Amino acid sequence: MGKDIHGLSKRVLSCLWGVVFVLGFTAVGFTQDYPAKAVTLVCGMDPGGVVDVATRVLVDGTKKMLGQDILVENKPGASHMVAASYVVNSKPDGYTLFTATDAPFVRAPHMMKLKFDPLAEMTPVIFYGIFTHFVVVPADSPFKTLKDMLLFAKQNPEKLTFGNAGFGQVPHLAMAGMAIETGMKITHVPFAGENKEIAALLGGHLMAAGIAIESCISQVQAGKLRALAVLQGDERLKAFPDIPTLKEVAKEFGMKSSVSYPGLMLAGPKGLPEPIVKKLADVFDAGRKTPVFQKFAKEKFIFQDGMPVTGKALKDQLEKGFKETGALIETLGIKKK
């Protein structure tokens, strides 16, 4: 009886080792053969949007290095979530990826009802570019520096009118978070688009605003608007070394935290094999470094400071952003019930 059991155990162990060997060999072979066909990047914006255009430029510099074609498929709707849902429900084989900003992971889950958890049900691959906002005022504004503006806000509660492209958008959250930490009271004015914010500033109907650098840089360079600060981040951008960050100045008034830079990223469905994640991150980072993408990034003010972010650092960044943004949104009372 003992010999039978011993013999059975040996046979079971032999079979198990065989399964492990086959699965390991299959995984290695699968990774080595990947990709064997075209890869599709599913974009949650209409053609021509910043994510769509950035993705297509990135693809141009990447597909030769990947060894297969890379297709961009637009599935706009629900603030990137139609595309995200499609990718979440796809096979985790590396052939269907999600291209978006970090908003679907950091902000959207707090602002809308979702049928899935983007952080739990997707695999971040690479964060490859940041874009940010200036705090701008009209050229004839009495505010020569950000400190001037914040002193006015502190001494004149609710008198400072600050424009944004909608409640819950990054400029609103950044300034609202700053106000909560410092005790300042600012009047937030939402607009349907940054062009209308700029028109209100130039027309003297608005005192200050948070506007994407790409959208307002021409007015800043022409001397029509004055950039007082970069809205996000702890450190100054290399491209604008003379312009401080909001946190850099506002810490004098009691601000401790900072809003992270929004940016461009790629992700896949949950369960995407680590060797494929690593290969994709390496290849798309190489595509990011090509002259064609670097030229585009410079023209569109997509910054490369600290890029790329991959692996655990990217996951930690998204989780931190999700937690901090969620807490702020709840405090502001704009969390989706």
Phi, psi and omega per residue, in radians:
M1 nan -0.784 3.133
G2 -1.084 -0.709 3.140
K3 -1.118 -0.676 -3.136
D4 -1.105 -0.771 -3.136
I5 -1.142 -0.727 3.132
H6 -1.086 -0.733 -3.137
G7 -1.170 -0.685 3.120
L8 -1.123 -0.725 3.133
S9 -1.073 -0.724 3.140
K10 -1.117 -0.700 -3.138
R11 -1.167 -0.696 3.120
V12 -1.115 -0.797 3.125
L13 -1.082 -0.684 3.129
S14 -1.096 -0.732 3.120
C15 -1.139 -0.741 -3.141
L16 -1.097 -0.765 3.107
W17 -1.103 -0.586 3.106
G18 -1.141 -0.735 3.118
V19 -1.115 -0.788 3.123
V20 -1.037 -0.739 -3.133
F21 -1.107 -0.767 -3.121
V22 -1.146 -0.785 3.135
L23 -1.115 -0.730 3.114
G24 -1.111 -0.749 3.135
F25 -1.122 -0.705 -3.138
T26 -1.122 -0.748 3.140
A27 -1.095 -0.768 3.122
V28 -1.091 -0.797 3.138
G29 -1.098 -0.701 -3.136
F30 -1.093 -0.736 -3.135
T31 -1.185 -0.719 -3.134
Q32 -1.139 -0.620 -3.108
D33 -1.419 -0.268 -3.076
Y34 -1.345 2.387 -0.109
P35 -1.583 2.491 3.126
A36 -1.745 -0.028 3.126
K37 -2.704 -3.121 -3.102
A38 -1.130 2.561 3.065
V39 -1.803 2.396 -3.134
T40 -1.904 2.244 3.028
L41 -1.791 2.064 -3.086
V42 -1.648 2.087 -3.062
C43 -1.843 2.319 -3.112
G44 -1.544 0.225 3.115
M45 -2.110 2.785 3.063
D46 -1.156 2.742 3.041
P47 -0.983 2.378 3.141
G48 1.751 -0.278 3.090
G49 -1.254 2.868 -3.043
V50 -1.031 -0.720 -3.141
V51 -1.185 -0.746 3.138
D52 -1.061 -0.868 -3.091
V53 -1.162 -0.781 3.129
A54 -1.057 -0.701 3.127
T55 -1.103 -0.769 -3.105
R56 -1.169 -0.639 3.081
V57 -1.188 -0.717 3.099
L58 -1.078 -0.733 3.133
V59 -1.052 -0.718 -3.126
D60 -0.998 -0.621 -3.116
G61 -1.582 -0.082 -3.017
T62 -1.907 -0.618 -2.932
K63 -1.078 -0.575 3.111
K64 -1.141 -0.651 -3.141
M65 -1.283 -0.493 3.111
L66 -1.330 -0.483 3.134
G67 1.507 0.079 3.092
Q68 -2.501 2.828 3.095
D69 -1.209 2.652 3.056
I70 -2.164 2.097 -3.088
L71 -1.773 2.551 3.047
V72 -1.967 2.127 -3.128
E73 -2.043 2.141 -3.107
N74 -1.566 2.190 3.035
K75 -2.304 1.265 -3.074
P76 -1.246 2.765 3.055
G77 2.360 2.522 3.034
A78 0.954 0.773 3.076
S79 0.945 0.944 3.117
H80 1.409 -0.169 -2.930
M81 -1.342 -0.393 3.037
V82 -1.111 -0.805 3.118
A83 -1.159 -0.739 -3.133
A84 -1.068 -0.758 3.127
S85 -1.074 -0.701 3.129
Y86 -1.075 -0.750 -3.123
V87 -1.243 -0.702 3.112
V88 -0.971 -0.642 -3.094
N89 -1.617 0.158 3.108
S90 -1.611 2.926 3.125
K91 -1.230 2.447 3.121
P92 -1.441 1.096 -3.075
D93 -1.993 0.045 3.090
G94 1.529 0.061 -3.103
Y95 -1.748 -0.158 3.095
T96 -2.293 2.020 -3.093
L97 -2.177 2.800 -3.126
F98 -1.862 2.236 3.083
T99 -2.028 2.187 -3.006
A100 -2.874 -3.055 2.898
T101 -1.540 -3.101 3.085
D102 -1.440 -0.053 -3.109
A103 -0.989 -0.706 3.127
P104 -1.083 -0.371 -3.126
F105 -1.690 -0.607 -2.987
V106 -1.709 -0.740 -2.969
R107 -1.930 -0.792 -3.025
A108 -0.995 -0.697 -3.119
P109 -1.050 -0.394 3.128
H110 -1.569 -0.315 -2.999
M111 -1.816 -0.190 -3.099
M112 -2.635 2.750 3.106
K113 -1.356 2.203 -3.136
L114 -2.119 2.647 3.105
K115 -1.647 0.046 3.120
F116 -2.623 2.867 3.139
D117 -1.837 1.847 -3.068
P118 -0.970 -0.712 -3.120
L119 -1.180 -0.672 -3.094
A120 -1.447 -0.476 -3.000
E121 -1.930 0.215 3.063
M122 -2.333 2.753 3.132
T123 -1.956 1.898 3.091
P124 -1.096 2.422 -3.117
V125 -1.923 -0.977 -3.094
I126 -2.753 2.444 3.017
F127 -1.906 1.992 -2.882
Y128 -2.096 0.083 3.116
G129 -3.021 2.540 3.115
I130 -2.053 2.568 2.984
F131 -2.301 2.608 -3.003
T132 -2.531 -3.016 -3.015
H133 -2.208 2.600 2.950
F134 -1.616 2.598 2.803
V135 -1.553 2.020 -3.054
V136 -2.120 2.651 3.065
V137 -2.356 2.818 3.059
P138 -1.052 2.670 -3.108
A139 -1.051 -0.509 -3.130
D140 -1.629 0.218 3.137
S141 -1.139 2.544 3.052
P142 -1.217 -0.238 3.123
F143 -1.437 1.834 3.124
K144 -1.521 -0.432 3.141
T145 -2.378 2.917 3.091
L146 -1.134 -0.607 3.122
K147 -1.077 -0.679 3.073
D148 -0.996 -0.810 -3.098
M149 -1.131 -0.755 -3.110
L150 -1.227 -0.613 3.053
L151 -1.087 -0.713 3.103
F152 -1.089 -0.784 -3.123
A153 -1.097 -0.668 -3.137
K154 -1.194 -0.693 -3.073
Q155 -1.491 -0.265 -3.092
N156 -2.327 1.352 -3.089
P157 -0.918 2.272 3.069
E158 1.189 0.090 3.134
K159 -1.467 -0.470 3.130
L160 -1.353 2.084 3.075
T161 -1.675 2.179 -3.060
F162 -2.169 2.098 -3.090
G163 -1.527 2.628 3.060
N164 -2.589 2.937 -3.116
A165 -1.567 0.393 3.085
G166 2.352 2.500 3.085
F167 -1.096 2.370 -3.105
G168 1.636 -0.212 3.057
Q169 -1.374 2.844 -3.011
V170 -0.954 -0.849 3.138
P171 -1.020 -0.681 3.102
H172 -1.122 -0.829 -3.114
L173 -1.115 -0.718 -3.124
A174 -1.066 -0.865 -3.096
M175 -1.291 -0.592 3.102
A176 -1.170 -0.702 3.089
G177 -1.123 -0.730 3.098
M178 -1.068 -0.755 -3.126
A179 -1.113 -0.677 3.122
I180 -1.107 -0.767 -3.108
E181 -1.215 -0.602 -3.055
T182 -1.692 -0.247 -3.110
G183 1.463 0.093 3.121
M184 -1.295 2.662 3.088
K185 -2.050 2.033 -3.077
I186 -2.091 2.486 3.087
T187 -1.613 1.979 -3.122
H188 -1.548 2.318 -3.109
V189 -2.119 1.877 3.137
P190 -1.397 2.534 3.105
F191 -2.230 2.685 3.078
A192 -1.557 1.203 3.112
G193 2.037 2.575 -3.074
E194 -1.239 -0.497 3.102
N195 -1.066 -0.639 3.126
K196 -1.254 -0.573 3.043
E197 -1.086 -0.808 -3.122
I198 -1.081 -0.761 3.124
A199 -1.069 -0.690 3.133
A200 -1.170 -0.661 3.094
L201 -1.127 -0.856 -3.098
L202 -1.162 -0.486 3.139
G203 -1.505 -0.009 3.120
G204 1.377 0.293 -3.107
H205 -1.691 -0.038 -3.059
L206 -2.549 2.445 -3.059
M207 -1.518 -0.611 -3.109
A208 -2.756 2.907 3.140
A209 -2.809 2.779 2.987
G210 -1.845 1.994 -3.029
I211 -2.312 2.429 3.115
A212 -0.932 2.394 -3.062
I213 -0.987 -0.758 -3.128
E214 -1.022 -0.616 -3.066
S215 -1.323 -0.482 -3.041
C216 -2.031 -0.034 -3.031
I217 -1.088 -0.609 -3.116
S218 -1.145 -0.678 3.109
Q219 -1.230 -0.588 3.091
V220 -1.178 -0.807 -3.123
Q221 -1.171 -0.510 3.121
A222 -1.439 -0.074 3.120
G223 1.429 0.230 3.132
K224 -1.523 -0.513 3.076
L225 -2.184 2.680 3.099
R226 -2.010 2.228 3.098
A227 -1.537 2.069 -3.110
L228 -1.631 -0.512 -3.076
A229 -2.877 2.843 2.921
V230 -1.617 2.286 -2.952
L231 -1.219 -0.655 -3.030
Q232 -1.926 2.854 2.982
G233 1.622 2.854 3.120
D234 -1.660 -0.482 -3.054
E235 -2.087 2.682 3.123
R236 -1.173 2.606 3.064
L237 -1.297 2.482 3.114
K238 -1.064 -0.555 -3.118
A239 -1.266 -0.391 -3.121
F240 -2.331 1.169 -3.052
P241 -1.143 -0.323 -3.107
D242 -1.615 -0.067 -3.106
I243 -1.850 2.075 -3.093
P244 -1.281 2.916 3.012
T245 -1.542 2.811 3.076
L246 -0.993 -0.822 -3.089
K247 -1.095 -0.681 -3.107
E248 -0.971 -0.706 -3.124
V249 -1.539 -0.751 -3.021
A250 -1.264 -0.265 3.111
K251 -1.101 -0.435 3.071
E252 -1.127 -0.409 -3.120
F253 -1.750 0.025 3.094
G254 1.988 0.095 3.135
M255 -1.381 2.307 -3.137
K256 -1.970 -0.797 -3.077
S257 -1.532 2.951 3.065
S258 -2.413 2.650 3.090
V259 -1.438 2.290 -3.118
S260 -1.239 2.713 3.098
Y261 -1.154 2.299 2.960
P262 -1.261 2.738 -3.102
G263 -2.818 -3.073 -3.090
L264 -1.764 2.379 -3.097
M265 -2.650 2.900 3.068
L266 -2.154 2.560 3.103
A267 -2.574 2.837 3.076
G268 -2.213 3.139 3.106
P269 -1.233 2.873 3.080
K270 -1.030 2.445 3.095
G271 1.594 0.093 3.102
L272 -1.081 2.150 -3.073
P273 -1.003 2.420 -3.079
E274 -0.994 -0.719 3.111
P275 -1.067 -0.586 3.117
I276 -1.282 -0.701 3.083
V277 -1.007 -0.798 -3.119
K278 -1.126 -0.739 -3.141
K279 -1.117 -0.777 3.132
L280 -1.102 -0.759 3.138
A281 -1.067 -0.749 -3.127
D282 -1.147 -0.766 -3.085
V283 -1.206 -0.770 -3.134
F284 -1.237 -0.507 3.040
D285 -1.174 -0.666 3.062
A286 -1.108 -0.665 3.080
G287 -1.141 -0.623 3.099
R288 -1.095 -0.577 -3.072
K289 -1.446 -0.111 -3.114
T290 -1.191 2.662 3.135
P291 -0.988 -0.625 -3.093
V292 -1.128 -0.723 3.141
F293 -1.328 -0.686 3.135
Q294 -1.081 -0.664 3.094
K295 -1.116 -0.803 3.120
F296 -1.075 -0.788 -3.118
A297 -1.072 -0.698 3.136
K298 -1.155 -0.734 -3.119
E299 -1.183 -0.593 -3.059
K300 -1.770 0.117 3.112
F301 1.001 0.782 2.953
I302 -1.710 1.922 -2.951
F303 -1.525 2.636 -3.060
Q304 -1.957 0.194 3.119
D305 -1.008 2.141 3.072
G306 1.267 0.238 -3.128
M307 -1.579 2.645 -0.053
P308 -1.557 2.956 2.972
V309 -2.021 2.189 -3.082
T310 -2.434 3.090 3.003
G311 0.992 -2.475 -3.087
K312 -1.098 -0.629 -3.139
A313 -1.059 -0.679 3.126
L314 -1.210 -0.777 3.125
K315 -1.066 -0.759 3.123
D316 -1.106 -0.684 3.136
Q317 -1.100 -0.773 -3.141
L318 -1.166 -0.731 -3.132
E319 -1.149 -0.689 3.104
K320 -1.130 -0.797 3.114
G321 -1.081 -0.710 3.123
F322 -1.074 -0.812 -3.093
K323 -1.158 -0.840 -3.100
E324 -1.191 -0.712 3.129
T325 -1.157 -0.708 3.125
G326 -1.077 -0.729 3.137
A327 -1.126 -0.706 3.139
L328 -1.185 -0.785 3.139
I329 -1.051 -0.683 3.123
E330 -1.188 -0.724 3.121
T331 -1.078 -0.647 -3.127
L332 -1.352 -0.175 3.108
G333 1.314 0.444 -3.133
I334 -1.998 0.237 3.120
K335 -1.217 2.406 3.126
K336 -1.180 2.201 -3.134
K337 -1.385 nan nan
